[in-house]
Amino acid sequence: MSVNRPSIYISHAWGGKSEEVVHEILNKFQKEGLEITFDKKDLGYRESITRFMEKLGEADAIIMVISNKYLHSEYCMFELLQIYDNKNILDRIFPIVLDEVNIAKSTDRLELVKYWEDQSNNLEIKMRELQSLSNIEGIGEDLNLYYNIRSKIAKLTSILKDINTLNIQTHQDADYTQLVNAVKNQLAKKKDAINISDDNEMHLRDRLRTGIAEKNQNKGKVDNDYLLKLLKWLAVITLVFITGYLLRDFIFHNINGDISTPGKAVPDSSSLTEDINTDKPLQNLEHDKSNALLPLDKSQEKHGNKNGNLSSDKVGTEPVKTQINSERINNNPATKVEIDEAGSMQSNTITKEDYEHRNLKTVIIASQYIEVILQENISSNSAKEGAAIYLLNSSEVKSGNDIIIPKGAMVKAVINRAIPSENGSVGELSFSILSVKGVNDEWFSLRYPDISKKERNEIIFNKGMKISKIKLPSFTTKID
């Protein structure tokens, strides 16, 4: 049976009216027998706040108590971004919007955009006041978060504006009954999906048991049929072996008979040696096309005569070296060349079809975060927009004992903006992180806000700069 259990989280800003509403909701859901995960109750001492917020973003149902403080809190905005990034936001969120919040008009939402733009600019100004941008781990991540909020706050508030959230008084008068019913419906859908999965799993197990029982019933019959087929094949193999042996013996005797035929005398090796050691060049050395020598190298051509014979001053005292046409071998990288004991060259060719049909294992990698390191300085005065740059992954991504993305894997990025600073003008430099390369040469997409900077100087992203919390979404791949 599946151990998956639908989860309910509540996202809110501490204090004020929001705190009062949260406790009312918790009491109502407790009466209904529904458990809500709540930071003050479930986030333990020394546990990671970031990890808790990431789990909140993955929950099946998230009750959001939206206040002005919520929309101006980086923690609450981080939770909202996590919910958005995990998809199906409309199915999973249950917003309660307090009366103090104004997001109905475009001008109201633009005020929020301006607020987070100001937060980004203020942090940038503080960073530029430093003499060096090294050793400020965590500050860059906050700036990237501000950029991300600024780029998405308009869309997120538009989503909230379009949902009929009812006013807070209506919810309180009905003791949050509409909220409870809506959450229950969502959990029922989730439960149905889990039950379908469990039913499929049980069905597969039943089919497996039935198949094993049928196999055991027919085992005796199958074994007899297999033994009969095996005996037939052994008889055929034996016949082929005997026929091949007799044929080889016949051919061998016929070849020996041809060599011993009168009129086709084999030259004596002593006379051949005598000819080589004299000043006479070798003549009439002919070879049939099926046994042709490979081309001579330049040194051999230099000492040969016009007929291709070897010069007499090179034969007799130096051993003859066989030239192997390496170009012919290297042009076929899938060919393995071996020399047998008799000096013959044997080749075993691995075909493209054999390579493509090798056994592969499918693995599923869960969503996680990686860190990358910049491998070269990038300057706004020399970078080109659209140019690719490469970084290195600093940690392994594994499935069990199998490495899917190794430490040191190549990470691809692209320059978005590169405006040089000239005569005190404002320069700009930004790039996007796109993908990381796995062990099987497959590229896997990454998610991270654009890394951007503006100032009235040459902008340089230094070699060795670390970029953390880059999201690697879940994916499926195949490995050897």
C-alpha positions as CSV (number, residue, x, y, z in Angstrom):
1,M,0.0,0.0,0.0
2,S,1.1,3.5,-0.7
3,V,2.4,5.5,2.3
4,N,1.7,8.9,0.6
5,R,-0.6,11.0,2.8
6,P,-2.2,14.3,1.7
7,S,-0.6,17.3,3.5
8,I,-2.1,20.6,4.6
9,Y,0.1,23.6,5.4
10,I,-0.7,27.2,6.4
11,S,1.3,30.2,5.1
12,H,1.0,33.5,6.9
13,A,2.9,36.5,8.4
14,W,3.2,36.5,12.2
15,G,1.4,39.0,14.3
16,G,-1.7,41.2,14.1
17,K,-5.0,40.2,12.6
18,S,-3.3,37.4,10.6
19,E,-2.3,35.6,13.8
20,E,-5.9,35.7,15.1
21,V,-7.3,34.3,11.9
22,V,-4.7,31.5,11.8
23,H,-5.7,30.3,15.3
24,E,-9.4,30.3,14.3
25,I,-8.7,28.2,11.3
26,L,-6.5,25.8,13.3
27,N,-9.3,25.3,15.8
28,K,-11.9,24.7,13.1
29,F,-9.8,22.1,11.2
30,Q,-8.9,20.3,14.5
31,K,-12.6,19.9,15.2
32,E,-13.0,18.4,11.6
33,G,-10.2,16.0,12.3
34,L,-7.9,17.6,9.8
35,E,-4.3,18.1,10.7
36,I,-2.5,21.3,9.6
37,T,1.3,21.6,9.5
38,F,2.1,25.0,11.1
39,D,5.5,26.6,11.6
40,K,5.2,27.5,15.2
41,K,4.0,24.0,16.0
42,D,6.0,21.8,13.6
43,L,9.2,23.6,12.9
44,G,11.6,22.2,15.6
45,Y,14.6,23.8,17.2
46,R,17.6,24.0,14.9
47,E,15.6,22.7,11.9
48,S,16.1,24.4,8.5
49,I,13.6,27.2,7.9
50,T,14.3,27.0,4.2
51,R,13.6,23.3,4.0
52,F,10.3,23.7,5.9
53,M,9.2,26.4,3.4
54,E,10.2,24.2,0.4
55,K,8.0,21.4,1.8
56,L,5.2,23.9,2.2
57,G,5.5,24.7,-1.4
58,E,5.1,21.0,-2.3
59,A,2.0,20.4,-0.1
60,D,-1.3,19.2,-1.5
61,A,-3.3,22.0,0.1
62,I,-1.9,25.4,1.3
63,I,-4.1,27.8,3.2
64,M,-2.7,31.4,2.7
65,V,-3.6,34.2,5.1
66,I,-2.7,37.2,2.9
67,S,-2.0,40.5,4.8
68,N,0.0,43.6,3.8
69,K,2.8,42.3,6.0
70,Y,2.7,39.0,4.0
71,L,3.2,40.7,0.7
72,H,6.2,42.7,2.0
73,S,7.9,39.7,3.8
74,E,10.7,38.0,2.0
75,Y,10.0,34.7,3.9
76,C,6.3,34.8,2.9
77,M,7.2,35.7,-0.7
78,F,9.7,32.8,-0.8
79,E,6.9,30.4,0.3
80,L,4.6,31.8,-2.4
81,L,7.4,31.4,-5.1
82,Q,7.9,27.8,-3.9
83,I,4.1,27.1,-4.3
84,Y,4.2,28.7,-7.8
85,D,7.3,26.8,-8.9
86,N,5.8,23.4,-7.9
87,K,2.9,23.9,-10.4
88,N,-0.8,23.4,-10.1
89,I,-1.0,26.5,-7.9
90,L,-4.7,27.1,-8.6
91,D,-5.6,23.5,-7.4
92,R,-3.5,23.7,-4.2
93,I,-3.9,27.2,-2.7
94,F,-6.8,28.4,-0.5
95,P,-6.3,32.1,0.1
96,I,-7.9,34.2,2.9
97,V,-7.3,37.8,2.0
98,L,-7.6,40.3,4.8
99,D,-9.6,43.6,4.3
100,E,-6.4,45.7,4.6
101,V,-5.0,44.2,1.3
102,N,-5.5,46.2,-1.9
103,I,-4.5,44.2,-5.1
104,A,-7.7,44.7,-7.2
105,K,-6.3,47.6,-9.2
106,S,-3.2,47.6,-11.4
107,T,-1.9,50.6,-9.6
108,D,-2.0,48.8,-6.3
109,R,-0.1,45.8,-7.7
110,L,2.5,48.2,-9.3
111,E,3.2,49.6,-5.8
112,L,4.3,46.1,-4.8
113,V,6.5,45.8,-7.9
114,K,8.1,49.1,-7.0
115,Y,8.6,48.0,-3.4
116,W,10.6,44.9,-4.3
117,E,12.5,46.8,-7.0
118,D,13.5,49.3,-4.3
119,Q,14.6,46.4,-2.0
120,S,16.8,45.1,-4.8
121,N,18.4,48.4,-5.6
122,N,19.0,49.2,-1.9
123,L,20.8,45.9,-1.4
124,E,22.8,46.4,-4.6
125,I,23.9,49.9,-3.4
126,K,25.1,48.4,-0.1
127,M,27.0,45.7,-1.9
128,R,28.8,48.2,-4.1
129,E,30.0,50.1,-1.1
130,L,32.2,47.1,-0.3
131,Q,35.7,47.1,-1.5
132,S,35.5,43.5,-2.5
133,L,32.5,41.3,-3.3
134,S,34.2,38.1,-2.1
135,N,33.2,36.3,1.1
136,I,29.6,37.5,1.1
137,E,27.9,34.1,0.8
138,G,24.2,34.3,1.3
139,I,23.9,38.0,0.4
140,G,24.0,37.3,-3.3
141,E,21.2,34.7,-2.8
142,D,19.1,37.3,-1.1
143,L,19.6,39.7,-4.0
144,N,18.6,37.0,-6.4
145,L,15.4,36.3,-4.3
146,Y,14.5,40.0,-4.5
147,Y,15.0,40.0,-8.3
148,N,12.8,36.9,-8.5
149,I,10.0,38.4,-6.3
150,R,10.2,41.6,-8.3
151,S,9.8,39.7,-11.6
152,K,6.8,37.6,-10.5
153,I,4.9,39.6,-7.9
154,A,2.6,41.2,-10.5
155,K,1.6,37.8,-11.9
156,L,1.2,36.2,-8.4
157,T,-1.1,39.0,-7.2
158,S,-3.1,38.8,-10.4
159,I,-3.7,35.2,-9.7
160,L,-4.9,36.0,-6.2
161,K,-7.1,38.9,-7.5
162,D,-8.9,36.5,-9.9
163,I,-9.9,34.1,-7.1
164,N,-13.2,34.7,-5.2
165,T,-11.6,34.5,-1.8
166,L,-14.7,35.9,0.1
167,N,-14.1,38.6,2.7
168,I,-12.8,37.7,6.2
169,Q,-16.1,38.5,7.9
170,T,-18.0,36.0,5.6
171,H,-15.5,33.3,6.6
172,Q,-15.8,34.1,10.3
173,D,-19.6,34.2,10.2
174,A,-19.7,30.7,8.6
175,D,-17.0,29.4,10.9
176,Y,-14.7,28.8,7.9
177,T,-17.1,26.1,6.5
178,Q,-16.5,27.0,2.9
179,L,-12.7,26.8,3.4
180,V,-13.0,23.4,5.1
181,N,-15.2,21.9,2.4
182,A,-12.9,23.2,-0.4
183,V,-9.8,21.6,1.3
184,K,-11.7,18.3,1.8
185,N,-12.6,18.2,-1.9
186,Q,-9.0,18.7,-2.8
187,L,-7.8,16.0,-0.4
188,A,-10.5,13.6,-1.8
189,K,-9.1,14.1,-5.3
190,K,-5.6,13.4,-4.0
191,K,-6.9,10.3,-2.1
192,D,-8.7,9.0,-5.2
193,A,-5.4,9.3,-7.2
194,I,-3.5,7.4,-4.5
195,N,-6.2,4.7,-4.4
196,I,-6.0,4.3,-8.1
197,S,-2.3,3.9,-7.8
198,D,-2.6,1.4,-5.0
199,D,-5.3,-0.6,-7.0
200,N,-2.9,-0.7,-10.0
201,E,-0.1,-2.0,-7.8
202,M,-2.3,-4.7,-6.3
203,H,-3.6,-5.7,-9.7
204,L,0.0,-6.1,-10.9
205,R,0.8,-8.2,-7.9
206,D,-2.2,-10.5,-8.5
207,R,-1.2,-10.9,-12.1
208,L,2.3,-11.8,-11.0
209,R,1.1,-14.4,-8.5
210,T,-1.3,-15.9,-11.2
211,G,1.5,-16.0,-13.7
212,I,3.8,-17.8,-11.2
213,A,1.1,-20.4,-10.4
214,E,0.4,-21.1,-14.1
215,K,4.1,-21.4,-14.7
216,N,4.5,-23.9,-11.9
217,Q,1.6,-25.9,-13.3
218,N,3.1,-26.2,-16.7
219,K,6.7,-26.5,-15.6
220,G,6.9,-30.3,-16.2
221,K,5.5,-29.9,-19.7
222,V,7.7,-27.0,-20.5
223,D,10.8,-28.8,-19.2
224,N,10.1,-31.8,-21.5
225,D,9.5,-29.6,-24.5
226,Y,12.7,-27.7,-23.8
227,L,14.7,-30.9,-23.4
228,L,13.4,-32.3,-26.7
229,K,14.3,-29.0,-28.5
230,L,17.8,-29.1,-26.9
231,L,18.5,-32.6,-28.1
232,K,17.4,-31.6,-31.7
233,W,19.8,-28.7,-31.7
234,L,22.6,-30.8,-30.3
235,A,22.1,-33.2,-33.1
236,V,22.2,-30.4,-35.7
237,I,25.3,-28.8,-34.2
238,T,27.1,-32.2,-34.1
239,L,26.3,-32.8,-37.8
240,V,27.5,-29.4,-38.8
241,F,30.7,-29.9,-36.8
242,I,31.5,-33.2,-38.4
243,T,30.7,-31.9,-41.9
244,G,33.0,-28.8,-41.3
245,Y,35.8,-31.0,-40.1
246,L,35.7,-33.3,-43.1
247,L,35.5,-30.4,-45.5
248,R,38.5,-28.7,-43.9
249,D,40.5,-31.9,-44.2
250,F,39.5,-32.3,-47.8
251,I,40.5,-28.7,-48.7
252,F,43.8,-29.0,-46.8
253,H,44.9,-32.2,-48.7
254,N,43.9,-30.6,-52.1
255,I,46.0,-27.5,-51.3
256,N,49.0,-29.6,-50.4
257,G,48.6,-31.5,-53.6
258,D,48.7,-28.3,-55.6
259,I,51.9,-27.2,-54.0
260,S,53.6,-30.5,-54.6
261,T,52.6,-30.5,-58.3
262,P,55.6,-30.9,-60.7
263,G,56.5,-27.7,-62.6
264,K,55.6,-25.6,-59.6
265,A,58.8,-25.9,-57.6
266,V,59.1,-24.0,-54.3
267,P,62.3,-21.9,-54.3
268,D,64.9,-23.0,-51.8
269,S,65.3,-20.6,-48.9
270,S,69.1,-20.8,-49.0
271,S,69.1,-19.6,-52.6
272,L,66.8,-16.7,-51.8
273,T,69.1,-15.7,-48.9
274,E,72.0,-15.9,-51.3
275,D,70.3,-13.5,-53.8
276,I,69.5,-11.0,-51.1
277,N,73.0,-10.8,-49.8
278,T,74.4,-10.2,-53.3
279,D,74.4,-6.9,-55.1
280,K,71.7,-8.1,-57.3
281,P,68.3,-6.4,-56.8
282,L,65.3,-8.6,-56.3
283,Q,63.3,-9.1,-59.5
284,N,59.8,-10.3,-60.4
285,L,58.4,-10.2,-56.8
286,E,54.7,-10.3,-57.6
287,H,51.7,-10.6,-55.4
288,D,48.1,-11.3,-56.3
289,K,45.6,-8.6,-55.4
290,S,44.0,-10.6,-52.6
291,N,47.4,-10.7,-50.7
292,A,48.7,-7.2,-51.7
293,L,51.2,-5.4,-49.4
294,L,50.2,-2.2,-47.8
295,P,51.8,1.0,-49.3
296,L,55.5,1.5,-48.6
297,D,56.5,4.6,-46.6
298,K,58.6,7.4,-48.1
299,S,61.9,5.9,-47.0
300,Q,61.2,2.7,-48.8
301,E,60.0,4.5,-52.0
302,K,63.2,6.4,-52.0
303,H,65.4,3.3,-52.2
304,G,63.2,1.5,-54.7
305,N,63.6,1.4,-58.5
306,K,60.9,2.5,-60.9
307,N,59.3,-1.0,-60.9
308,G,58.8,-0.8,-57.1
309,N,61.6,-3.2,-56.3
310,L,63.8,-2.7,-53.3
311,S,67.3,-1.4,-53.8
312,S,70.1,-3.9,-53.1
313,D,71.8,-1.7,-50.6
314,K,68.8,-1.8,-48.3
315,V,68.1,-5.5,-48.5
316,G,70.2,-8.2,-46.9
317,T,71.4,-6.5,-43.7
318,E,68.3,-4.8,-42.3
319,P,65.1,-6.6,-41.3
320,V,62.0,-6.0,-43.4
321,K,59.3,-4.1,-41.4
322,T,55.7,-4.6,-42.2
323,Q,53.9,-1.3,-42.7
324,I,50.4,-1.1,-41.2
325,N,48.0,1.4,-42.8
326,S,47.0,3.2,-39.6
327,E,44.7,5.6,-41.5
328,R,42.6,2.8,-42.7
329,I,42.2,1.6,-39.1
330,N,41.7,4.9,-37.4
331,N,38.9,5.9,-39.8
332,N,36.8,3.1,-38.2
333,P,36.9,3.8,-34.4
334,A,34.5,0.9,-33.7
335,T,37.0,-1.6,-35.1
336,K,39.2,-3.5,-32.6
337,V,42.4,-4.7,-34.3
338,E,44.4,-7.7,-33.0
339,I,47.4,-9.6,-34.2
340,D,47.2,-13.4,-33.8
341,E,50.2,-15.7,-33.2
342,A,50.7,-16.2,-36.9
343,G,51.1,-12.5,-37.4
344,S,47.7,-12.1,-39.1
345,M,45.6,-9.0,-38.4
346,Q,42.1,-9.8,-37.0
347,S,39.4,-7.2,-36.5
348,N,36.2,-7.3,-34.4
349,T,33.8,-4.7,-35.4
350,I,31.2,-3.2,-33.0
351,T,28.3,-2.1,-35.2
352,K,26.2,1.1,-34.5
353,E,23.2,-1.2,-34.0
354,D,25.0,-3.2,-31.3
355,Y,25.8,0.1,-29.5
356,E,22.4,1.6,-29.7
357,H,20.7,-1.7,-28.5
358,R,22.8,-2.1,-25.4
359,N,20.9,-2.6,-22.1
360,L,20.1,0.7,-20.3
361,K,18.6,1.3,-16.9
362,T,15.9,4.0,-16.4
363,V,16.3,6.1,-13.3
364,I,14.1,8.9,-11.8
365,I,15.9,11.8,-10.1
366,A,13.9,13.9,-7.5
367,S,14.0,17.7,-7.6
368,Q,16.9,19.1,-5.7
369,Y,19.4,22.0,-5.5
370,I,22.9,22.3,-6.8
371,E,25.8,24.8,-6.6
372,V,27.9,25.9,-9.5
373,I,31.3,27.8,-9.7
374,L,32.2,30.4,-12.3
375,Q,35.3,29.4,-14.2
376,E,36.4,32.7,-15.8
377,N,36.0,36.4,-15.2
378,I,33.1,37.9,-17.1
379,S,33.2,41.7,-17.8
380,S,30.5,44.0,-19.1
381,N,33.1,45.7,-21.3
382,S,34.1,42.6,-23.2
383,A,31.2,40.1,-22.9
384,K,28.9,39.6,-25.9
385,E,25.2,39.3,-25.7
386,G,24.0,35.8,-26.7
387,A,27.5,34.3,-26.0
388,A,27.6,31.0,-24.2
389,I,29.6,30.7,-20.9
390,Y,30.3,27.6,-18.9
391,L,30.5,26.9,-15.2
392,L,31.2,23.8,-13.2
393,N,28.9,21.8,-10.9
394,S,30.4,21.5,-7.4
395,S,28.5,18.4,-6.1
396,E,27.4,15.0,-7.4
397,V,23.8,14.0,-8.2
398,K,23.3,10.3,-7.7
399,S,20.7,7.6,-7.9
400,G,21.8,5.0,-5.4
401,N,25.4,4.2,-6.3
402,D,25.0,5.5,-9.8
403,I,26.4,9.0,-10.6
404,I,24.0,10.8,-12.9
405,I,25.7,14.3,-12.8
406,P,29.3,14.2,-11.6
407,K,31.1,16.7,-9.6
408,G,32.8,19.1,-12.1
409,A,30.1,18.6,-14.7
410,M,29.8,21.4,-17.3
411,V,27.0,23.9,-16.7
412,K,25.8,26.0,-19.6
413,A,24.8,29.7,-19.3
414,V,24.2,32.5,-21.8
415,I,24.9,36.3,-21.6
416,N,21.6,38.2,-21.7
417,R,22.8,41.8,-21.4
418,A,26.3,43.2,-21.7
419,I,26.4,47.0,-21.7
420,P,29.8,48.5,-21.2
421,S,30.3,51.5,-18.9
422,E,31.8,54.4,-20.9
423,N,32.5,57.9,-19.6
424,G,30.6,57.3,-16.3
425,S,27.5,55.8,-18.0
426,V,25.7,52.9,-16.3
427,G,26.9,49.5,-17.3
428,E,24.9,46.3,-17.1
429,L,25.8,42.6,-17.1
430,S,23.5,39.7,-16.7
431,F,23.4,36.0,-17.6
432,S,21.0,33.0,-17.3
433,I,21.9,29.5,-16.1
434,L,20.4,27.0,-18.5
435,S,21.4,23.4,-18.1
436,V,23.9,20.9,-16.7
437,K,25.6,18.0,-18.5
438,G,25.1,14.4,-17.2
439,V,27.5,11.4,-17.5
440,N,25.6,10.2,-20.5
441,D,26.2,13.6,-22.3
442,E,22.5,14.5,-21.8
443,W,21.7,18.1,-20.8
444,F,19.3,18.7,-17.9
445,S,17.4,22.0,-17.4
446,L,18.1,24.2,-14.4
447,R,15.9,26.9,-12.8
448,Y,17.4,30.1,-11.4
449,P,16.7,33.8,-11.6
450,D,18.9,35.8,-14.0
451,I,22.1,37.0,-12.4
452,S,22.2,40.7,-13.1
453,K,24.1,43.8,-12.0
454,K,24.1,47.5,-12.9
455,E,26.6,50.2,-11.9
456,R,28.6,53.2,-13.2
457,N,31.8,51.1,-13.6
458,E,33.0,48.1,-15.4
459,I,31.1,45.2,-14.0
460,I,33.0,42.0,-13.4
461,F,31.7,38.6,-12.2
462,N,34.9,37.0,-10.8
463,K,36.2,33.6,-11.5
464,G,35.5,31.3,-8.5
465,M,32.1,33.0,-7.7
466,K,29.8,30.4,-6.2
467,I,26.1,30.4,-7.0
468,S,23.9,28.3,-4.7
469,K,20.3,27.0,-4.5
470,I,20.1,26.4,-8.3
471,K,17.0,24.2,-8.7
472,L,17.4,20.9,-10.7
473,P,13.8,19.8,-11.4
474,S,13.0,16.1,-11.3
475,F,13.7,14.2,-14.5
476,T,13.9,10.7,-15.9
477,T,17.0,9.4,-17.8
478,K,18.7,6.2,-18.8
479,I,22.2,5.0,-17.9
480,D,24.4,2.0,-18.6
